[in-house]
Amino acid sequence: MRKSALFIAICLIGGTIATIVVAEIIAAPQQRIVGPPPDNLPAESVFIEREQASPVAGWFIAGRPNHPGILLLHGIRADRRSMLGRAYFLYEAGYSVLLIDMQAHGETPGSYITFGYRESYDVHAALRYLRARLPDQPLGIVGVSLGGAAVLLGEKPVNADALVLEAVYSALDQAVQNRLTIRLGEVGRLLAPLLLWQVEPRLGIAVESLSPVSSISALTAPIMIVAGTEDKRTRPDETEKLFSLAPEPKQLYWVQGARHEDLHQYQPQEYEHKVLAFFDKYLRPTVDE
């Protein structure tokens, strides 16, 4: 009996220590040198001011006159370079494009990744910058995973005119449980609470505040939600719930066979056709040929 109790105690202590280490790794900054923009895009390096924080690093690509702008937001542990594929086709369609490194990623400083909460400040700063560069033009956003969560979280809704949100988690507690279950099976489900209890003391943000599904109804812009049919990190039923709570007008685009991955890279022609059709419909660029 004593041996069994000791074994259980050791397992609990070991599991707690392991989840503390995992939590540190998951939220650790992913800063790196991004370098200059690629030669085959007429991009300029920009640094966007944030209130009480270091500037947001990014690239701005000026499109055709009288065309809208698109803000591109990368996923977790990535940087603006992961959005270059999207930047190319949007620029070729005439749109101006702004790619940024969100806080604690790439060349933008930050103490911890906050799963979209503090990253939302970067979204607001980037939109202010785009509105100054493109006065009187509508603005759209493509947010991937963390980038999509950053659009939905924070203290106030984003001031954009059309939104494409890809593979966005519904709530942090569900996202953690999904990922641990994928790696550890049912044991992962048991460890999820040990990981989640660290969020508020470590990040200063309540777990309940990290719930895109609770905030999507506050948006006023047209929304396209994009997801892979085989995504196990953000399951299809979570995407369906997110979509059901989104205000009209809205579209749901399933990428058949895709998992939690780069959906543009997985199905480029279809993705580009659908996203351009969505932006052309709701941003209505006036072409000055």
C-alpha positions as CSV (number, residue, x, y, z in Angstrom):
1,M,0.0,0.0,0.0
2,R,2.8,2.4,0.9
3,K,4.7,1.5,-2.3
4,S,1.6,2.3,-4.3
5,A,1.0,5.6,-2.6
6,L,4.7,6.5,-3.1
7,F,4.5,5.5,-6.8
8,I,1.4,7.7,-7.2
9,A,3.1,10.6,-5.4
10,I,6.2,10.3,-7.6
11,C,4.1,10.3,-10.7
12,L,2.2,13.4,-9.6
13,I,5.3,15.2,-8.7
14,G,7.0,14.2,-12.0
15,G,4.0,15.1,-14.0
16,T,3.8,18.6,-12.3
17,I,7.5,19.2,-13.0
18,A,7.1,18.1,-16.6
19,T,4.2,20.4,-17.2
20,I,6.0,23.3,-15.7
21,V,8.9,22.7,-18.1
22,V,6.5,22.2,-21.0
23,A,4.7,25.5,-20.1
24,E,8.0,27.4,-20.2
25,I,8.8,25.9,-23.6
26,I,5.4,26.6,-25.1
27,A,5.3,30.3,-24.0
28,A,9.0,31.0,-24.6
29,P,9.8,33.9,-26.9
30,Q,10.7,32.9,-30.5
31,Q,12.8,35.9,-31.4
32,R,15.3,35.6,-34.3
33,I,16.9,37.7,-37.0
34,V,14.6,37.8,-40.0
35,G,16.8,39.9,-42.2
36,P,16.0,42.1,-45.2
37,P,12.9,41.5,-47.4
38,P,13.2,39.2,-50.4
39,D,14.5,40.7,-53.6
40,N,11.5,39.7,-55.7
41,L,9.1,41.9,-53.8
42,P,9.2,45.7,-53.6
43,A,9.0,45.6,-49.8
44,E,10.4,48.1,-47.3
45,S,11.3,47.3,-43.7
46,V,9.2,49.1,-41.2
47,F,9.0,49.5,-37.4
48,I,5.6,50.3,-36.0
49,E,5.3,52.0,-32.7
50,R,3.3,50.4,-29.9
51,E,2.2,52.0,-26.6
52,Q,4.6,51.2,-23.8
53,A,6.4,48.6,-25.8
54,S,9.2,48.1,-28.4
55,P,8.2,48.6,-32.0
56,V,6.7,45.9,-34.2
57,A,9.0,44.8,-37.0
58,G,7.5,44.3,-40.4
59,W,7.6,44.7,-44.2
60,F,5.3,46.9,-46.2
61,I,4.6,46.3,-49.8
62,A,2.8,49.1,-51.7
63,G,0.2,47.8,-54.2
64,R,-1.6,49.5,-57.0
65,P,-3.2,52.9,-56.5
66,N,-6.7,53.0,-55.0
67,H,-6.5,49.4,-53.8
68,P,-7.1,48.2,-50.3
69,G,-4.4,46.8,-47.9
70,I,-4.1,43.4,-46.2
71,L,-2.4,42.7,-42.9
72,L,-0.8,39.3,-42.6
73,L,-0.4,37.6,-39.2
74,H,1.7,34.5,-38.8
75,G,1.2,31.4,-36.6
76,I,2.8,30.5,-33.3
77,R,6.6,30.2,-33.2
78,A,6.8,31.5,-36.8
79,D,7.6,35.0,-38.2
80,R,6.5,37.2,-41.1
81,R,8.5,35.1,-43.6
82,S,5.9,32.3,-43.2
83,M,3.3,34.6,-44.8
84,L,5.4,35.5,-47.9
85,G,3.4,33.0,-50.1
86,R,0.2,34.9,-49.3
87,A,1.9,38.2,-49.8
88,Y,3.0,37.3,-53.3
89,F,-0.5,36.5,-54.6
90,L,-2.2,39.4,-52.8
91,Y,0.4,41.9,-54.1
92,E,0.0,40.5,-57.7
93,A,-3.7,41.1,-57.3
94,G,-3.0,44.8,-56.6
95,Y,-3.3,44.8,-52.8
96,S,-0.9,46.6,-50.5
97,V,0.4,44.1,-47.9
98,L,1.8,44.5,-44.4
99,L,3.6,41.5,-42.8
100,I,4.6,41.8,-39.2
101,D,6.3,39.8,-36.5
102,M,4.0,39.7,-33.5
103,Q,5.4,40.2,-30.0
104,A,7.9,37.6,-28.8
105,H,8.4,36.4,-32.4
106,G,10.9,37.2,-35.1
107,E,12.4,40.7,-34.6
108,T,9.6,42.0,-32.3
109,P,10.6,41.8,-28.6
110,G,8.4,40.2,-26.0
111,S,8.7,38.3,-22.7
112,Y,6.3,35.5,-23.5
113,I,4.0,34.3,-26.2
114,T,0.5,35.0,-24.9
115,F,-1.6,32.9,-27.3
116,G,-3.2,36.0,-29.0
117,Y,-3.9,38.3,-26.0
118,R,-0.9,40.7,-26.1
119,E,-0.4,39.9,-29.7
120,S,-3.7,41.7,-30.3
121,Y,-2.0,45.0,-29.4
122,D,0.3,44.4,-32.4
123,V,-2.7,43.9,-34.6
124,H,-4.2,47.3,-33.6
125,A,-0.9,49.0,-34.0
126,A,-0.4,47.5,-37.5
127,L,-3.9,48.5,-38.5
128,R,-3.3,52.1,-37.4
129,Y,-0.1,52.1,-39.5
130,L,-1.9,50.7,-42.5
131,R,-4.6,53.3,-42.2
132,A,-2.0,56.1,-42.2
133,R,-0.3,54.6,-45.3
134,L,-3.6,53.9,-47.1
135,P,-6.0,56.7,-46.1
136,D,-9.6,56.1,-47.1
137,Q,-8.9,52.5,-48.3
138,P,-10.5,49.4,-46.8
139,L,-8.3,47.0,-44.9
140,G,-8.4,43.2,-44.6
141,I,-6.6,40.7,-42.4
142,V,-5.4,37.2,-42.9
143,G,-4.6,35.7,-39.5
144,V,-3.2,32.1,-39.2
145,S,-3.7,30.2,-35.9
146,L,-2.1,32.5,-33.4
147,G,-2.6,35.4,-35.8
148,G,-6.3,34.6,-36.0
149,A,-6.5,34.4,-32.3
150,A,-4.9,37.8,-32.0
151,V,-7.6,39.3,-34.2
152,L,-10.3,37.9,-31.8
153,L,-8.8,38.4,-28.4
154,G,-7.8,41.6,-26.5
155,E,-9.7,44.4,-25.0
156,K,-11.5,45.7,-28.1
157,P,-12.6,44.4,-31.5
158,V,-10.3,45.1,-34.5
159,N,-11.1,47.9,-36.8
160,A,-10.8,46.0,-40.1
161,D,-13.2,45.6,-43.1
162,A,-12.8,41.9,-43.9
163,L,-11.2,39.0,-42.0
164,V,-9.8,35.7,-43.1
165,L,-9.1,33.5,-40.0
166,E,-7.3,30.2,-40.4
167,A,-7.1,27.3,-38.0
168,V,-8.0,29.4,-34.9
169,Y,-8.3,27.5,-31.6
170,S,-11.7,27.9,-29.9
171,A,-10.4,28.2,-26.3
172,L,-7.0,27.7,-24.7
173,D,-8.2,24.9,-22.4
174,Q,-9.5,22.9,-25.3
175,A,-6.4,23.7,-27.4
176,V,-4.1,22.4,-24.6
177,Q,-6.1,19.3,-24.1
178,N,-6.1,18.5,-27.8
179,R,-2.4,18.8,-28.1
180,L,-1.6,16.8,-25.0
181,T,-4.0,14.1,-26.0
182,I,-2.4,13.8,-29.5
183,R,1.0,13.3,-27.9
184,L,0.2,11.4,-24.7
185,G,-3.3,9.9,-25.2
186,E,-5.6,9.9,-22.2
187,V,-2.7,10.8,-19.9
188,G,-2.5,14.1,-21.7
189,R,-6.1,14.8,-20.8
190,L,-5.2,14.4,-17.1
191,L,-2.1,16.6,-17.4
192,A,-4.0,19.5,-19.1
193,P,-5.2,21.1,-15.9
194,L,-1.6,21.1,-14.5
195,L,-0.5,23.1,-17.6
196,L,-3.4,25.5,-17.5
197,W,-3.1,26.5,-13.9
198,Q,0.3,28.1,-14.8
199,V,-1.1,30.4,-17.4
200,E,-2.3,33.2,-15.1
201,P,0.7,33.4,-12.7
202,R,3.1,33.1,-15.6
203,L,1.5,35.4,-18.2
204,G,-0.8,37.5,-16.0
205,I,-3.8,36.6,-18.2
206,A,-6.8,34.5,-17.0
207,V,-7.4,31.3,-19.0
208,E,-11.0,32.4,-19.5
209,S,-9.7,35.5,-21.4
210,L,-8.1,33.2,-24.0
211,S,-11.3,32.1,-25.7
212,P,-11.8,33.2,-29.3
213,V,-15.1,31.5,-29.4
214,S,-16.4,33.8,-26.7
215,S,-15.3,37.0,-28.5
216,I,-16.0,36.3,-32.2
217,S,-19.6,37.6,-31.9
218,A,-18.3,41.1,-31.2
219,L,-16.9,41.5,-34.7
220,T,-18.6,43.6,-37.3
221,A,-16.6,42.8,-40.5
222,P,-17.3,40.0,-43.0
223,I,-15.5,36.8,-41.9
224,M,-14.1,33.8,-43.8
225,I,-13.1,31.0,-41.5
226,V,-10.7,28.5,-43.0
227,A,-9.8,25.1,-41.6
228,G,-8.5,21.7,-42.5
229,T,-10.9,18.8,-42.4
230,E,-8.2,16.6,-40.7
231,D,-7.0,19.1,-38.1
232,K,-6.7,17.4,-34.7
233,R,-5.3,20.4,-32.9
234,T,-8.3,22.6,-33.7
235,R,-10.9,20.0,-34.4
236,P,-13.7,20.4,-37.0
237,D,-16.4,20.6,-34.3
238,E,-14.5,23.5,-32.7
239,T,-14.3,25.3,-36.1
240,E,-18.0,24.7,-36.6
241,K,-18.8,26.3,-33.2
242,L,-16.6,29.3,-34.0
243,F,-18.4,29.7,-37.3
244,S,-21.8,29.4,-35.8
245,L,-21.1,32.2,-33.4
246,A,-19.6,34.5,-36.0
247,P,-21.9,37.3,-37.2
248,E,-23.1,37.6,-40.8
249,P,-21.8,37.9,-43.5
250,K,-19.6,34.9,-43.1
251,Q,-18.1,32.0,-45.1
252,L,-16.7,28.7,-44.0
253,Y,-14.0,27.2,-46.3
254,W,-12.9,23.6,-45.6
255,V,-9.5,22.6,-47.0
256,Q,-10.1,18.9,-47.7
257,G,-7.5,16.6,-46.2
258,A,-5.5,19.3,-44.5
259,R,-4.3,19.1,-40.9
260,H,-3.1,21.9,-38.7
261,E,-0.6,23.2,-41.3
262,D,0.0,25.9,-43.9
263,L,-3.4,25.8,-45.7
264,H,-2.2,28.0,-48.5
265,Q,0.8,25.8,-49.2
266,Y,-1.4,22.7,-49.0
267,Q,-3.9,23.8,-51.6
268,P,-2.5,27.0,-53.2
269,Q,-4.8,27.4,-56.3
270,E,-8.0,26.8,-54.5
271,Y,-7.0,28.9,-51.5
272,E,-5.9,31.9,-53.6
273,H,-9.1,31.7,-55.7
274,K,-11.4,31.7,-52.6
275,V,-9.5,34.3,-50.6
276,L,-9.2,36.7,-53.5
277,A,-12.9,36.3,-54.3
278,F,-13.7,37.1,-50.6
279,F,-11.5,40.2,-50.4
280,D,-12.6,41.4,-53.9
281,K,-16.3,41.1,-52.8
282,Y,-16.0,42.9,-49.4
283,L,-13.1,45.3,-49.9
284,R,-14.2,46.3,-53.4
285,P,-10.9,47.7,-54.8
286,T,-11.3,50.4,-57.4
287,V,-8.8,49.5,-60.1
288,D,-6.9,52.4,-61.8
289,E,-5.6,50.6,-64.8
